[in-house]
Structures are given as structure tokens and as C-alpha cells.
Amino acid sequence: MAERRKFKKRFCKYCEMKVEFIDYKDLGLLKFSLSERFKIMPRRLTGNCKRHQELVTVSIKRARQTALIPYIVDRKNVVENPFEFVR
């Protein structure tokens, strides 16, 4: 039989910081849950708990709606760090 791999336990950053609400305007918190192509990263990669992952998802979708975060990234016009230009 194949042996099971043992992965290190990932902890929720938001639970450690005791965050109750994730604001969509706080891009510093949101950028840890986004990939380089601005896709929402899953719980198994970020280590977020279910409650905070749902809050992150809602706030990222709201930030996209208000044009703080792009929906898609163009392959030809790749920006190194788009959070630099946002104030």
C-alpha cells in the first residue's frame, strides 16, 4: 500500500490576528488570498478556516465589482505588482 504523505498543518492567519470582518477596501489583507493571476486561492493552499474563507471570497468579489482588483489579467500587459498603484 502507498504511504500517506504528511503535510504540515496550516493555520488561519485571520484567526491568529483575531479578525472579525474583512473589508473589501483593505487590499493588504486580500492580496494573501489571491494568486498572481488574481484568482481566489482555495482553503487547502491558504490554510484559512471556512468562516474566514467565505468572508475573503465575498470581499474579493466586492473589490472586483468596485474595480479595486481586476477580474482577469492580460498576458501581454502583465503588471508586476498592481497593488502599488492602488491607494
N, CA, C and O atoms as a DFTB+ gen file, in Angstrom:
348 C
 N C O
     1  1       0.836      -1.189       0.000
     2  2       0.000       0.000       0.000
     3  2       0.876       1.245       0.000
     4  3       1.992       1.249       0.518
     5  1       0.349       2.268      -0.579
     6  2       1.076       3.546      -0.621
     7  2       0.970       4.242       0.730
     8  3      -0.075       4.227       1.381
     9  1       2.060       4.840       1.123
    10  2       2.048       5.570       2.392
    11  2       1.433       6.944       2.192
    12  3       1.598       7.575       1.148
    13  1       0.738       7.382       3.191
    14  2       0.120       8.703       3.121
    15  2       1.165       9.767       3.409
    16  3       2.005       9.611       4.295
    17  1       1.100      10.839       2.653
    18  2       2.013      11.951       2.885
    19  2       1.546      12.757       4.074
    20  3       0.349      12.929       4.303
    21  1       2.498      13.240       4.815
    22  2       2.161      14.074       5.957
    23  2       2.496      15.512       5.621
    24  3       3.650      15.853       5.362
    25  1       1.475      16.345       5.629
    26  2       1.639      17.756       5.352
    27  2       1.633      18.525       6.656
    28  3       1.018      18.103       7.635
    29  1       2.320      19.654       6.662
    30  2       2.289      20.453       7.873
    31  2       0.933      21.128       8.002
    32  3       0.295      21.462       7.003
    33  1       0.510      21.318       9.210
    34  2      -0.784      21.922       9.488
    35  2      -0.717      23.411       9.183
    36  3       0.170      24.112       9.669
    37  1      -1.649      23.886       8.384
    38  2      -1.710      25.302       8.064
    39  2      -2.736      25.953       8.976
    40  3      -3.804      25.396       9.230
    41  1      -2.402      27.125       9.460
    42  2      -3.276      27.828      10.375
    43  2      -3.877      29.045       9.693
    44  3      -3.275      29.635       8.796
    45  1      -5.054      29.404      10.124
    46  2      -5.757      30.548       9.561
    47  2      -5.103      31.835      10.065
    48  3      -5.032      32.074      11.271
    49  1      -4.630      32.655       9.137
    50  2      -3.993      33.922       9.505
    51  2      -4.983      34.868      10.161
    52  3      -4.633      35.635      11.058
    53  1      -6.216      34.802       9.702
    54  2      -7.230      35.721      10.205
    55  2      -7.665      35.356      11.626
    56  3      -8.004      36.240      12.413
    57  1      -7.658      34.075      11.956
    58  2      -7.970      33.665      13.324
    59  2      -6.847      34.082      14.275
    60  3      -7.109      34.480      15.409
    61  1      -5.605      33.991      13.816
    62  2      -4.479      34.403      14.654
    63  2      -4.499      35.899      14.914
    64  3      -4.156      36.348      16.008
    65  1      -4.908      36.687      13.892
    66  2      -4.979      38.140      14.049
    67  2      -6.283      38.586      14.704
    68  3      -6.475      39.770      14.981
    69  1      -7.184      37.621      14.950
    70  2      -8.496      37.863      15.554
    71  2      -9.309      38.882      14.751
    72  3      -9.829      39.855      15.297
    73  1      -9.405      38.632      13.437
    74  2     -10.165      39.488      12.533
    75  2     -11.616      39.022      12.531
    76  3     -11.896      37.845      12.303
    77  1     -12.530      39.941      12.782
    78  2     -13.954      39.607      12.776
    79  2     -14.591      39.898      11.420
    80  3     -15.496      39.185      10.988
    81  1     -14.111      40.955      10.748
    82  2     -14.707      41.372       9.483
    83  2     -13.582      41.732       8.520
    84  3     -12.632      42.415       8.901
    85  1     -13.685      41.279       7.280
    86  2     -12.681      41.588       6.265
    87  2     -13.292      42.599       5.306
    88  3     -14.261      42.307       4.605
    89  1     -12.709      43.790       5.286
    90  2     -13.232      44.863       4.452
    91  2     -12.714      44.709       3.026
    92  3     -11.557      44.342       2.819
    93  1     -13.562      44.988       2.053
    94  2     -13.153      44.846       0.663
    95  2     -12.175      45.928       0.239
    96  3     -11.497      45.778      -0.778
    97  1     -12.086      47.018       0.999
    98  2     -11.158      48.099       0.658
    99  2      -9.763      47.870       1.218
   100  3      -8.830      48.588       0.858
   101  1      -9.605      46.889       2.086
   102  2      -8.309      46.586       2.683
   103  2      -7.583      45.569       1.796
   104  3      -7.681      44.361       2.009
   105  1      -6.864      46.073       0.811
   106  2      -6.207      45.195      -0.155
   107  2      -4.991      44.497       0.431
   108  3      -4.545      43.485      -0.111
   109  1      -4.449      45.011       1.517
   110  2      -3.319      44.357       2.163
   111  2      -3.687      42.990       2.703
   112  3      -2.882      42.060       2.637
   113  1      -4.893      42.854       3.237
   114  2      -5.355      41.549       3.726
   115  2      -5.762      40.629       2.577
   116  3      -5.576      39.414       2.647
   117  1      -6.313      41.213       1.531
   118  2      -6.848      40.394       0.447
   119  2      -5.774      39.813      -0.457
   120  3      -5.984      38.757      -1.054
   121  1      -4.626      40.477      -0.571
   122  2      -3.640      40.012      -1.540
   123  2      -2.996      38.688      -1.147
   124  3      -2.397      38.031      -1.999
   125  1      -3.098      38.273       0.117
   126  2      -2.567      36.986       0.523
   127  2      -3.450      35.831       0.063
   128  3      -3.008      34.683       0.027
   129  1      -4.687      36.135      -0.286
   130  2      -5.603      35.084      -0.735
   131  2      -5.800      35.084      -2.238
   132  3      -6.685      34.397      -2.748
   133  1      -4.975      35.854      -2.961
   134  2      -5.062      35.907      -4.412
   135  2      -3.795      35.337      -5.030
   136  3      -2.700      35.504      -4.493
   137  1      -3.954      34.664      -6.162
   138  2      -2.787      34.163      -6.881
   139  2      -2.210      35.288      -7.733
   140  3      -2.731      36.403      -7.722
   141  1      -1.139      35.003      -8.468
   142  2      -0.522      36.030      -9.298
   143  2      -1.400      36.411     -10.484
   144  3      -1.196      37.460     -11.095
   145  1      -2.363      35.579     -10.808
   146  2      -3.326      35.896     -11.866
   147  2      -4.653      36.381     -11.294
   148  3      -5.659      36.427     -12.003
   149  1      -4.657      36.742     -10.019
   150  2      -5.807      37.302      -9.303
   151  2      -6.976      36.334      -9.207
   152  3      -8.137      36.741      -9.232
   153  1      -6.659      35.055      -9.097
   154  2      -7.692      34.072      -8.813
   155  2      -7.737      33.859      -7.307
   156  3      -6.721      34.007      -6.627
   157  1      -8.896      33.516      -6.789
   158  2      -9.048      33.264      -5.367
   159  2      -8.426      31.904      -5.051
   160  3      -8.787      30.888      -5.645
   161  1      -7.495      31.903      -4.112
   162  2      -6.816      30.653      -3.754
   163  2      -7.700      29.820      -2.832
   164  3      -8.401      30.377      -1.987
   165  1      -7.679      28.502      -2.977
   166  2      -8.529      27.646      -2.148
   167  2      -8.025      27.533      -0.716
   168  3      -6.891      27.898      -0.404
   169  1      -8.886      27.023       0.135
   170  2      -8.575      26.871       1.565
   171  2      -7.397      25.951       1.810
   172  3      -6.601      26.190       2.718
   173  1      -7.279      24.921       1.027
   174  2      -6.212      23.948       1.261
   175  2      -4.835      24.540       1.014
   176  3      -3.846      24.036       1.546
   177  1      -4.750      25.608       0.212
   178  2      -3.460      26.257      -0.025
   179  2      -3.198      27.397       0.951
   180  3      -2.061      27.595       1.379
   181  1      -4.237      28.148       1.308
   182  2      -4.034      29.291       2.197
   183  2      -4.094      28.903       3.661
   184  3      -3.463      29.555       4.492
   185  1      -4.840      27.855       3.998
   186  2      -4.965      27.451       5.390
   187  2      -6.056      28.186       6.127
   188  3      -6.149      28.084       7.350
   189  1      -6.886      28.925       5.414
   190  2      -7.968      29.655       6.076
   191  2      -9.044      28.697       6.584
   192  3      -9.255      27.619       6.028
   193  1      -9.712      29.116       7.644
   194  2     -10.859      28.338       8.117
   195  2     -12.053      28.649       7.212
   196  3     -12.002      29.574       6.401
   197  1     -13.101      27.887       7.354
   198  2     -14.258      28.026       6.459
   199  2     -14.903      29.394       6.583
   200  3     -15.274      30.003       5.579
   201  1     -15.037      29.872       7.791
   202  2     -15.685      31.163       8.035
   203  2     -14.919      32.308       7.376
   204  3     -15.503      33.155       6.700
   205  1     -13.602      32.318       7.584
   206  2     -12.811      33.402       7.020
   207  2     -12.646      33.263       5.508
   208  3     -12.527      34.271       4.811
   209  1     -12.638      32.047       4.992
   210  2     -12.553      31.869       3.540
   211  2     -13.798      32.424       2.869
   212  3     -13.707      33.016       1.794
   213  1     -14.960      32.242       3.485
   214  2     -16.184      32.811       2.923
   215  2     -16.162      34.329       2.966
   216  3     -16.614      34.981       2.025
   217  1     -15.637      34.905       4.059
   218  2     -15.522      36.358       4.149
   219  2     -14.537      36.900       3.113
   220  3     -14.779      37.947       2.511
   221  1     -13.440      36.196       2.907
   222  2     -12.453      36.615       1.913
   223  2     -13.056      36.570       0.518
   224  3     -12.853      37.487      -0.276
   225  1     -13.793      35.514       0.216
   226  2     -14.406      35.363      -1.095
   227  2     -15.386      36.491      -1.385
   228  3     -15.377      37.065      -2.474
   229  1     -16.220      36.805      -0.418
   230  2     -17.199      37.880      -0.600
   231  2     -16.506      39.219      -0.767
   232  3     -16.902      40.020      -1.613
   233  1     -15.473      39.470       0.031
   234  2     -14.807      40.769      -0.054
   235  2     -14.003      40.899      -1.352
   236  3     -13.911      41.998      -1.898
   237  1     -13.424      39.814      -1.855
   238  2     -12.715      39.879      -3.143
   239  2     -13.708      40.142      -4.274
   240  3     -13.413      40.913      -5.188
   241  1     -14.857      39.522      -4.222
   242  2     -15.864      39.757      -5.253
   243  2     -16.377      41.196      -5.205
   244  3     -16.649      41.789      -6.249
   245  1     -16.508      41.757      -4.014
   246  2     -16.914      43.158      -3.899
   247  2     -15.829      44.099      -4.400
   248  3     -16.129      45.117      -5.024
   249  1     -14.567      43.767      -4.131
   250  2     -13.461      44.598      -4.608
   251  2     -13.362      44.542      -6.130
   252  3     -13.010      45.536      -6.766
   253  1     -13.665      43.409      -6.706
   254  2     -13.690      43.318      -8.168
   255  2     -14.819      44.161      -8.745
   256  3     -14.659      44.799      -9.785
   257  1     -15.951      44.159      -8.070
   258  2     -17.106      44.918      -8.531
   259  2     -16.813      46.420      -8.529
   260  3     -17.288      47.143      -9.404
   261  1     -16.037      46.889      -7.557
   262  2     -15.714      48.312      -7.465
   263  2     -14.404      48.649      -8.171
   264  3     -13.901      49.762      -8.021
   265  1     -13.842      47.718      -8.935
   266  2     -12.648      47.895      -9.763
   267  2     -11.389      48.149      -8.950
   268  3     -10.479      48.826      -9.429
   269  1     -11.313      47.622      -7.731
   270  2     -10.075      47.696      -6.962
   271  2      -9.134      46.558      -7.333
   272  3      -7.913      46.696      -7.252
   273  1      -9.713      45.436      -7.739
   274  2      -8.952      44.258      -8.163
   275  2      -9.467      43.877      -9.552
   276  3     -10.679      43.864      -9.770
   277  1      -8.576      43.568     -10.493
   278  2      -9.049      43.193     -11.836
   279  2      -9.683      41.802     -11.854
   280  3      -9.335      40.927     -11.060
   281  1     -10.620      41.628     -12.780
   282  2     -11.233      40.316     -12.954
   283  2     -10.251      39.353     -13.613
   284  3     -10.094      38.215     -13.170
   285  1      -9.591      39.817     -14.673
   286  2      -8.654      38.983     -15.400
   287  2      -7.364      39.763     -15.603
   288  3      -7.338      40.990     -15.508
   289  1      -6.305      39.031     -15.881
   290  2      -5.019      39.644     -16.161
   291  2      -4.651      39.313     -17.595
   292  3      -4.664      38.148     -17.994
   293  1      -4.325      40.330     -18.363
   294  2      -3.929      40.144     -19.749
   295  2      -2.505      39.616     -19.801
   296  3      -1.631      40.128     -19.101
   297  1      -2.264      38.621     -20.603
   298  2      -0.924      38.028     -20.683
   299  2       0.090      38.987     -21.293
   300  3       1.270      38.947     -20.945
   301  1      -0.361      39.847     -22.199
   302  2       0.555      40.752     -22.882
   303  2       0.947      41.931     -21.997
   304  3       2.093      42.377     -22.033
   305  1       0.017      42.431     -21.214
   306  2       0.272      43.599     -20.375
   307  2       0.293      43.194     -18.913
   308  3      -0.597      43.568     -18.150
   309  1       1.292      42.442     -18.522
   310  2       1.384      41.964     -17.154
   311  2       2.022      43.045     -16.287
   312  3       3.092      43.561     -16.606
   313  1       1.354      43.378     -15.194
   314  2       1.875      44.357     -14.251
   315  2       2.541      43.585     -13.119
   316  3       1.980      42.612     -12.616
   317  1       3.731      44.011     -12.718
   318  2       4.474      43.288     -11.677
   319  2       3.716      43.242     -10.365
   320  3       3.469      42.168      -9.816
   321  1       3.352      44.407      -9.867
   322  2       2.633      44.469      -8.595
   323  2       1.513      45.493      -8.726
   324  3       1.757      46.685      -8.534
   325  1       0.298      45.068      -9.045
   326  2      -0.785      46.032      -9.251
   327  2      -1.242      46.709      -7.968
   328  3      -1.966      47.703      -8.025
   329  1      -0.834      46.192      -6.809
   330  2      -1.237      46.816      -5.553
   331  2      -0.421      48.052      -5.245
   332  3      -0.767      48.792      -4.324
   333  1       0.655      48.304      -5.985
   334  2       1.443      49.514      -5.775
   335  2       0.684      50.754      -6.187
   336  3       0.802      51.800      -5.548
   337  1      -0.104      50.646      -7.263
   338  2      -0.792      51.796      -7.798
   339  2      -2.061      52.134      -7.048
   340  3      -2.566      53.251      -7.165
   341  1      -2.587      51.200      -6.285
   342  2      -3.824      51.408      -5.532
   343  2      -3.492      52.103      -4.218
   344  3      -2.558      51.714      -3.518
   345  1      -4.252      53.117      -3.896
   346  2      -4.035      53.819      -2.626
   347  2      -5.113      53.528      -1.651
   348  3      -5.087      54.037      -0.531
